[in-house]
Amino acid sequence: MEHEKDVPPAPVSFRAAFWYWLRLGFISFGGPAGQIAIMHQDLVERRRWISEQRFLHALNYCMLLPGPEAQQLATYIGWLMHRTWGGIMAGALFVLPSLVILVVLSWIYAAYGNVPSVAGILYGIKPAVTAVVVFAAYRIGSRALKNNVLWGIAAAAFVAIFLLRLPFPLIVLAAGVIGYVGGRVAPAKFATGGGHGAGGKTYGAAIIDDATPTPPHALFSWGRFVRVLATGLALWAVAMLALVMMFGWSATLTQMGWFFTKAALLTFGGAYAVLPYVYQAAVGDYHWLTALQMIDGLALGETTPGPLIMVVAFVGFVGAWTQQVFGPDAPFLAGAVAACVVTYFTFLPSFVFILLGGPLVESTHGELKFTAPLTAITAAVVGVILNLAVFFAWHVLWPEATADAPLGGHFEWPALVVGTAAFIALFRYKVGIIWVIAASGAAGLAYTWVKPLLG
């Protein structure tokens, strides 16, 4: 086996990549941390499409960008392997299954209200999602935190976001500065580990290995940079102009396109960093939906595959449904069109950022002066992911808690049981994430059936 791993796998065809990215779109539960863990397990450990260091280097870049980092990472790897259309395919298939599922769930939600069986399934899935995030923090931390300095950066990032409530962009900036200075003062502490992977781990030779030359299509040129930028701006402008011409500037669909363009450029730190902004505008300013509906939409977003920011599809659907954008006889059509509109404007910048910046990132993957800041940022992100896990656990175990009474209300011991079992299944028995989510949903449904008999 060791000898076989010295030889990289055969090149992957565009068709084989298509089926992999499509499958990933249906199983990418657990938010960005869980999704990145799935991709690492598949692409680095099992399939060996890309090496550990190239994967982490791409991930570090995606962490710096506004937008969903897991979807951008898929776009980046797809682009690196199969040029522009490979990146578009990977990024789109990461989102499309989630869009279709959320349109269907949003329709059920809007048309039929709160179904007890659905609530029971969600009850079981929420602690499982918490376990997935905790497990992902462990996996990423075990690879990225290779010495006490990086552990210290992760701990400081957790304190900064959990206790001091500092904004994520400030934490990223501080980590980058520490890495830049540290790379000059103590370069060994910020080195990416050579060809042996993080923590001395190795998974064998990869198709895109540490020493694999950058493919010709990934080399930087100003001509390509200008073409990509012009194409991205044109795709945005044509879509926005079409909405204005068909419906007018003040129409709901047009305002959704404009607002979610702005939101897409502010999503530093992932969905949870921008959700308060979306909540304030969708509920308070535009009145597209109520506060309760927004919370329900977040629950759906947490428990469906794809980026958590896909909750915007729910916002668009419910907003267009309640405002009867196409009249009282076509609420589903209005909701489905609005969901597609907000998804388009939310994710278009992500594709542009990857296709624009990818060649620059590829030109720096072997240079410590560029990789040291990104290594420090990865360490900080581990602390931020742990904060997200704590946030999830708090709301799942004490659903009635508030900032003034952080442990107020009743304690959900069944959720603790489900979450603990999910983590043991992931950590000890290496059960696949999709099976853990499914089993937890079934446990939640069973609990709702027996709960009346217990009380």
C-alpha positions as CSV (number, residue, x, y, z in Angstrom):
1,M,0.0,0.0,0.0
2,E,2.8,2.4,0.8
3,H,4.4,1.8,-2.6
4,E,1.1,2.4,-4.4
5,K,0.6,5.7,-2.6
6,D,4.0,6.9,-4.0
7,V,2.3,7.1,-7.4
8,P,-0.4,9.8,-7.9
9,P,-3.8,8.6,-9.1
10,A,-4.8,8.8,-12.7
11,P,-6.0,12.2,-14.0
12,V,-9.7,12.8,-13.3
13,S,-12.0,13.4,-16.3
14,F,-14.5,16.3,-16.4
15,R,-17.3,13.8,-16.3
16,A,-16.0,12.1,-13.2
17,A,-15.5,15.4,-11.6
18,F,-19.1,16.4,-12.5
19,W,-20.5,13.4,-10.6
20,Y,-18.3,14.0,-7.6
21,W,-19.3,17.7,-7.3
22,L,-23.0,16.9,-7.8
23,R,-22.8,14.3,-5.0
24,L,-21.0,16.8,-2.8
25,G,-23.8,19.2,-3.3
26,F,-26.3,16.7,-1.8
27,I,-24.2,15.7,1.2
28,S,-22.5,18.9,2.2
29,F,-24.1,19.3,5.6
30,G,-22.6,20.9,8.7
31,G,-21.9,24.4,7.5
32,P,-18.6,25.6,6.2
33,A,-16.6,23.7,8.8
34,G,-18.3,20.4,8.1
35,Q,-18.2,21.0,4.3
36,I,-14.5,21.7,4.4
37,A,-13.9,18.6,6.5
38,I,-15.9,16.5,3.9
39,M,-13.8,17.9,1.0
40,H,-10.5,17.3,2.9
41,Q,-11.5,13.7,3.6
42,D,-12.6,13.1,0.0
43,L,-10.1,15.1,-2.0
44,V,-6.9,14.9,0.1
45,E,-7.2,11.7,2.1
46,R,-9.2,9.3,-0.1
47,R,-9.1,10.3,-3.7
48,R,-5.7,12.3,-3.5
49,W,-6.8,14.8,-6.1
50,I,-4.9,17.6,-4.3
51,S,-2.2,17.6,-1.7
52,E,-2.6,18.7,1.9
53,Q,-0.6,21.9,1.5
54,R,-2.2,22.9,-1.8
55,F,-5.6,22.3,-0.2
56,L,-4.8,24.4,2.9
57,H,-3.2,27.2,0.8
58,A,-6.4,27.5,-1.3
59,L,-8.5,27.3,1.8
60,N,-6.5,30.2,3.4
61,Y,-7.3,32.4,0.4
62,C,-11.0,31.5,0.5
63,M,-11.1,32.4,4.2
64,L,-9.9,36.0,3.2
65,L,-12.7,36.5,0.8
66,P,-16.3,37.7,1.3
67,G,-18.7,34.9,0.6
68,P,-19.1,31.2,1.5
69,E,-15.6,29.8,1.9
70,A,-16.5,26.1,1.3
71,Q,-18.3,26.9,-2.0
72,Q,-15.3,29.1,-3.0
73,L,-12.9,26.3,-2.1
74,A,-14.9,23.8,-4.3
75,T,-14.8,26.4,-7.1
76,Y,-11.0,26.9,-6.7
77,I,-10.2,23.2,-6.8
78,G,-12.6,22.6,-9.8
79,W,-10.9,25.5,-11.6
80,L,-7.4,24.2,-10.8
81,M,-8.3,20.8,-12.2
82,H,-10.5,21.6,-15.1
83,R,-10.0,25.3,-16.0
84,T,-12.8,27.9,-15.9
85,W,-15.7,25.6,-16.7
86,G,-14.5,23.2,-14.1
87,G,-14.6,25.9,-11.5
88,I,-18.0,27.1,-12.6
89,M,-19.3,23.5,-12.5
90,A,-17.9,22.7,-9.0
91,G,-19.2,26.0,-7.5
92,A,-22.6,25.8,-9.1
93,L,-23.2,22.1,-8.2
94,F,-22.2,23.0,-4.6
95,V,-25.2,25.4,-4.5
96,L,-27.9,24.0,-6.9
97,P,-29.0,21.0,-4.9
98,S,-29.4,23.2,-1.8
99,L,-31.4,25.8,-3.9
100,V,-33.8,23.1,-5.2
101,I,-34.3,21.6,-1.7
102,L,-34.8,25.0,-0.1
103,V,-37.4,26.0,-2.7
104,V,-39.4,22.8,-2.0
105,L,-39.1,23.2,1.8
106,S,-39.9,26.9,1.6
107,W,-43.1,26.0,-0.4
108,I,-44.1,23.4,2.2
109,Y,-43.4,26.0,4.9
110,A,-45.3,28.8,3.3
111,A,-48.2,26.6,2.1
112,Y,-48.7,24.2,4.9
113,G,-47.3,25.8,8.0
114,N,-45.5,24.1,10.9
115,V,-45.8,20.3,10.6
116,P,-45.0,18.5,13.9
117,S,-43.1,15.7,12.2
118,V,-40.9,18.2,10.4
119,A,-40.2,20.0,13.7
120,G,-39.3,16.6,15.3
121,I,-36.7,15.9,12.5
122,L,-35.2,19.4,12.9
123,Y,-35.0,18.8,16.7
124,G,-32.8,15.8,16.2
125,I,-30.7,17.4,13.4
126,K,-29.7,20.5,15.3
127,P,-27.5,18.8,17.9
128,A,-26.0,16.6,15.2
129,V,-25.0,19.7,13.2
130,T,-23.4,21.0,16.4
131,A,-21.4,17.8,16.7
132,V,-20.3,18.0,13.1
133,V,-19.0,21.5,13.7
134,V,-17.1,20.4,16.9
135,F,-15.6,17.5,15.0
136,A,-14.6,19.7,12.1
137,A,-12.9,22.1,14.5
138,Y,-10.9,19.1,15.8
139,R,-10.0,17.9,12.4
140,I,-8.9,21.2,11.0
141,G,-7.1,22.1,14.3
142,S,-5.2,18.8,14.4
143,R,-3.8,19.7,10.9
144,A,-3.3,23.4,11.3
145,L,-2.1,23.9,14.9
146,K,1.3,22.4,14.7
147,N,3.0,24.3,17.5
148,N,2.3,26.4,20.6
149,V,2.4,29.6,18.7
150,L,-0.4,28.6,16.4
151,W,-2.3,27.1,19.3
152,G,-2.0,30.5,21.0
153,I,-3.3,32.3,17.9
154,A,-6.4,30.0,17.9
155,A,-7.0,30.6,21.6
156,A,-6.7,34.3,21.2
157,A,-9.1,34.3,18.2
158,F,-11.7,32.4,20.3
159,V,-11.4,34.8,23.2
160,A,-11.6,37.8,20.8
161,I,-14.8,36.7,19.1
162,F,-16.5,34.9,22.1
163,L,-15.7,37.2,25.0
164,L,-14.7,40.5,23.3
165,R,-17.1,40.3,20.4
166,L,-14.5,41.6,18.0
167,P,-15.6,41.5,14.3
168,F,-14.2,38.6,12.2
169,P,-12.4,40.8,9.7
170,L,-10.4,42.4,12.5
171,I,-9.4,39.0,13.8
172,V,-8.3,37.9,10.3
173,L,-6.4,41.1,9.8
174,A,-4.6,40.7,13.2
175,A,-3.8,37.1,12.5
176,G,-2.4,38.0,9.1
177,V,-0.2,40.7,10.6
178,I,1.1,38.3,13.3
179,G,1.8,35.7,10.6
180,Y,3.6,38.3,8.4
181,V,5.9,39.4,11.3
182,G,6.2,35.9,12.7
183,G,7.3,34.5,9.3
184,R,10.2,36.9,9.4
185,V,11.1,36.6,13.1
186,A,10.4,32.8,13.6
187,P,9.9,31.3,10.2
188,A,9.9,27.7,11.5
189,K,6.8,28.4,13.5
190,F,4.8,29.4,10.4
191,A,6.2,27.0,7.8
192,T,3.5,24.9,6.1
193,G,5.4,21.6,6.8
194,G,7.0,20.8,3.5
195,G,5.8,17.7,1.7
196,H,4.8,15.8,4.8
197,G,1.6,17.5,5.6
198,A,0.5,19.0,8.8
199,G,1.6,17.3,11.9
200,G,3.8,14.9,9.9
201,K,0.8,13.3,8.2
202,T,1.0,12.1,4.6
203,Y,-1.7,10.7,2.4
204,G,0.5,9.8,-0.5
205,A,1.2,11.4,-3.9
206,A,-1.6,13.5,-5.2
207,I,-2.6,14.5,-8.8
208,I,-2.0,18.2,-7.8
209,D,0.9,17.6,-5.4
210,D,3.1,20.1,-3.4
211,A,5.7,20.2,-6.2
212,T,3.3,19.9,-9.1
213,P,3.9,22.9,-11.4
214,T,1.0,25.4,-11.8
215,P,-1.0,24.4,-14.9
216,P,-0.8,26.9,-17.8
217,H,-4.4,28.0,-17.4
218,A,-3.7,29.0,-13.8
219,L,-0.8,31.3,-14.5
220,F,-1.4,35.0,-14.0
221,S,-1.8,37.4,-16.9
222,W,-3.2,40.9,-17.0
223,G,-5.2,40.1,-20.1
224,R,-7.0,37.3,-18.4
225,F,-7.5,39.4,-15.3
226,V,-9.2,42.1,-17.3
227,R,-11.4,39.6,-19.2
228,V,-12.6,37.9,-16.1
229,L,-13.4,41.2,-14.3
230,A,-15.2,42.6,-17.3
231,T,-17.2,39.4,-17.7
232,G,-18.2,39.4,-14.1
233,L,-19.3,43.0,-14.1
234,A,-21.3,42.4,-17.3
235,L,-23.1,39.4,-15.9
236,W,-24.1,41.5,-12.9
237,A,-25.1,44.5,-14.9
238,V,-27.2,42.6,-17.5
239,A,-29.2,40.8,-14.8
240,M,-29.8,44.0,-12.8
241,L,-30.7,45.9,-15.9
242,A,-33.2,43.2,-16.9
243,L,-34.9,43.4,-13.5
244,V,-35.1,47.2,-13.7
245,M,-36.6,47.1,-17.2
246,M,-39.1,44.4,-16.4
247,F,-40.2,45.4,-12.9
248,G,-38.8,48.9,-12.1
249,W,-36.1,49.9,-9.6
250,S,-38.4,49.9,-6.5
251,A,-39.9,46.5,-7.2
252,T,-39.3,43.6,-4.8
253,L,-37.2,41.5,-7.1
254,T,-35.0,44.4,-8.1
255,Q,-34.4,45.5,-4.5
256,M,-33.6,41.9,-3.6
257,G,-31.0,41.8,-6.3
258,W,-29.5,45.0,-5.2
259,F,-29.5,44.2,-1.5
260,F,-28.0,40.8,-1.8
261,T,-25.3,42.1,-4.1
262,K,-24.3,44.4,-1.1
263,A,-24.7,41.5,1.3
264,A,-22.4,39.2,-0.8
265,L,-19.6,41.8,-0.5
266,L,-19.9,41.9,3.3
267,T,-20.0,38.2,4.1
268,F,-16.5,38.2,5.7
269,G,-16.4,35.4,8.2
270,G,-19.1,33.3,6.7
271,A,-22.9,33.3,7.0
272,Y,-23.1,34.0,10.7
273,A,-21.2,37.3,10.2
274,V,-23.7,38.6,7.7
275,L,-26.9,37.1,9.1
276,P,-27.6,40.1,11.4
277,Y,-27.3,42.4,8.4
278,V,-29.7,40.2,6.4
279,Y,-32.1,39.9,9.3
280,Q,-32.1,43.7,9.9
281,A,-32.9,44.5,6.3
282,A,-35.2,41.7,5.4
283,V,-37.3,42.0,8.6
284,G,-36.9,45.6,9.6
285,D,-36.3,47.6,6.4
286,Y,-38.0,45.7,3.6
287,H,-40.5,43.7,5.6
288,W,-40.1,40.7,3.3
289,L,-40.7,38.3,6.3
290,T,-41.2,38.3,10.0
291,A,-38.7,37.7,12.7
292,L,-40.2,34.3,13.5
293,Q,-40.0,33.4,9.8
294,M,-36.4,34.4,9.7
295,I,-35.5,32.1,12.6
296,D,-37.4,29.2,10.9
297,G,-35.5,29.9,7.7
298,L,-32.2,29.7,9.6
299,A,-33.2,26.3,11.0
300,L,-33.9,25.1,7.5
301,G,-30.6,26.5,6.3
302,E,-28.7,24.8,9.1
303,T,-30.3,21.4,8.2
304,T,-30.0,21.3,4.4
305,P,-26.9,20.7,2.4
306,G,-25.0,23.6,0.9
307,P,-23.7,26.9,2.3
308,L,-25.6,28.2,5.3
309,I,-25.9,31.6,3.5
310,M,-28.4,29.7,1.3
311,V,-30.9,30.9,3.9
312,V,-31.2,33.9,1.5
313,A,-33.1,31.6,-0.9
314,F,-35.7,31.1,1.9
315,V,-35.8,34.9,2.5
316,G,-36.4,35.5,-1.2
317,F,-39.0,32.8,-1.5
318,V,-41.1,33.8,1.5
319,G,-40.7,37.5,0.7
320,A,-42.0,37.1,-2.8
321,W,-44.7,34.7,-1.7
322,T,-46.1,37.1,1.0
323,Q,-45.8,40.2,-1.2
324,Q,-47.5,38.4,-4.1
325,V,-44.9,39.6,-6.6
326,F,-46.7,37.9,-9.5
327,G,-50.2,38.3,-8.1
328,P,-52.3,36.1,-5.8
329,D,-52.6,33.3,-8.4
330,A,-48.9,32.5,-8.7
331,P,-47.3,32.6,-5.3
332,F,-45.0,29.5,-5.9
333,L,-43.7,31.0,-9.2
334,A,-42.9,34.3,-7.4
335,G,-41.2,32.5,-4.6
336,A,-39.1,30.3,-6.9
337,V,-38.0,33.1,-9.1
338,A,-37.1,35.3,-6.1
339,A,-35.1,32.4,-4.6
340,C,-33.1,32.1,-7.9
341,V,-32.6,35.9,-8.1
342,V,-31.1,36.2,-4.7
343,T,-29.0,33.1,-5.1
344,Y,-27.6,34.5,-8.4
345,F,-26.7,37.9,-6.9
346,T,-25.3,36.3,-3.7
347,F,-23.0,33.9,-5.4
348,L,-21.9,35.7,-8.6
349,P,-19.1,37.6,-6.7
350,S,-17.8,34.4,-5.3
351,F,-17.0,33.0,-8.7
352,V,-15.5,36.2,-9.9
353,F,-13.2,36.4,-6.8
354,I,-11.9,32.9,-7.3
355,L,-11.3,33.2,-11.1
356,L,-9.7,36.6,-10.6
357,G,-7.4,35.8,-7.7
358,G,-6.7,32.1,-8.2
359,P,-3.7,32.7,-10.5
360,L,-2.2,35.1,-8.0
361,V,-2.7,32.5,-5.2
362,E,-1.1,29.7,-7.2
363,S,2.0,31.8,-7.8
364,T,2.6,32.1,-4.0
365,H,2.0,28.5,-2.7
366,G,5.7,27.9,-2.1
367,E,6.8,31.3,-0.7
368,L,6.9,31.7,3.1
369,K,6.4,35.4,3.0
370,F,2.9,34.8,1.5
371,T,2.1,31.5,3.3
372,A,3.1,32.6,6.8
373,P,0.2,35.1,7.2
374,L,-2.2,32.5,5.7
375,T,-1.0,29.9,8.2
376,A,-1.7,32.2,11.1
377,I,-5.1,33.0,9.6
378,T,-5.9,29.3,9.5
379,A,-5.0,29.0,13.1
380,A,-7.3,31.9,14.0
381,V,-10.1,30.4,12.0
382,V,-9.9,27.2,14.2
383,G,-10.8,29.4,17.2
384,V,-13.6,31.1,15.3
385,I,-15.1,27.7,14.3
386,L,-14.9,26.6,18.0
387,N,-16.9,29.7,18.8
388,L,-19.5,28.7,16.2
389,A,-19.7,25.3,17.9
390,V,-20.3,26.9,21.3
391,F,-23.0,29.2,19.7
392,F,-24.8,26.2,18.3
393,A,-24.6,24.2,21.5
394,W,-25.9,27.1,23.6
395,H,-29.0,27.6,21.4
396,V,-29.7,23.9,21.0
397,L,-29.3,23.0,24.7
398,W,-30.9,26.1,26.2
399,P,-33.4,27.2,23.5
400,E,-35.0,29.7,25.8
401,A,-31.8,31.4,26.9
402,T,-31.1,35.1,26.3
403,A,-28.0,37.3,26.7
404,D,-29.3,38.4,30.1
405,A,-30.0,34.8,31.2
406,P,-27.5,32.7,29.3
407,L,-28.6,29.5,31.0
408,G,-32.2,30.4,31.4
409,G,-35.1,28.2,30.6
410,H,-35.2,24.4,30.5
411,F,-32.3,22.3,29.5
412,E,-32.8,20.0,26.5
413,W,-31.2,16.8,27.8
414,P,-32.5,14.7,24.8
415,A,-30.6,17.1,22.5
416,L,-27.5,16.5,24.6
417,V,-27.9,12.8,24.2
418,V,-28.3,13.0,20.4
419,G,-25.4,15.5,20.0
420,T,-23.1,13.3,22.2
421,A,-24.0,10.2,20.2
422,A,-23.4,12.0,16.9
423,F,-20.0,13.2,18.0
424,I,-19.0,9.7,19.2
425,A,-20.2,8.2,15.9
426,L,-18.1,10.8,14.0
427,F,-15.0,10.7,16.2
428,R,-14.7,7.1,17.4
429,Y,-16.4,5.1,14.7
430,K,-15.8,7.3,11.6
431,V,-19.4,7.2,10.5
432,G,-20.2,9.3,7.5
433,I,-21.7,12.7,8.1
434,I,-24.8,12.1,6.0
435,W,-25.6,8.9,8.0
436,V,-25.1,10.8,11.3
437,I,-27.5,13.6,10.2
438,A,-30.1,11.1,9.0
439,A,-30.0,9.0,12.1
440,S,-30.2,12.1,14.3
441,G,-33.2,13.3,12.4
442,A,-34.9,10.0,12.9
443,A,-34.1,10.1,16.6
444,G,-35.6,13.5,16.9
445,L,-38.8,12.3,15.1
446,A,-39.1,9.3,17.4
447,Y,-38.6,11.5,20.4
448,T,-41.5,13.8,19.4
449,W,-43.7,10.7,19.1
450,V,-42.9,9.4,22.5
451,K,-42.6,12.7,24.3
452,P,-46.4,12.9,25.1
453,L,-46.2,9.5,26.7
454,L,-43.3,10.6,28.9
455,G,-44.9,13.7,30.1
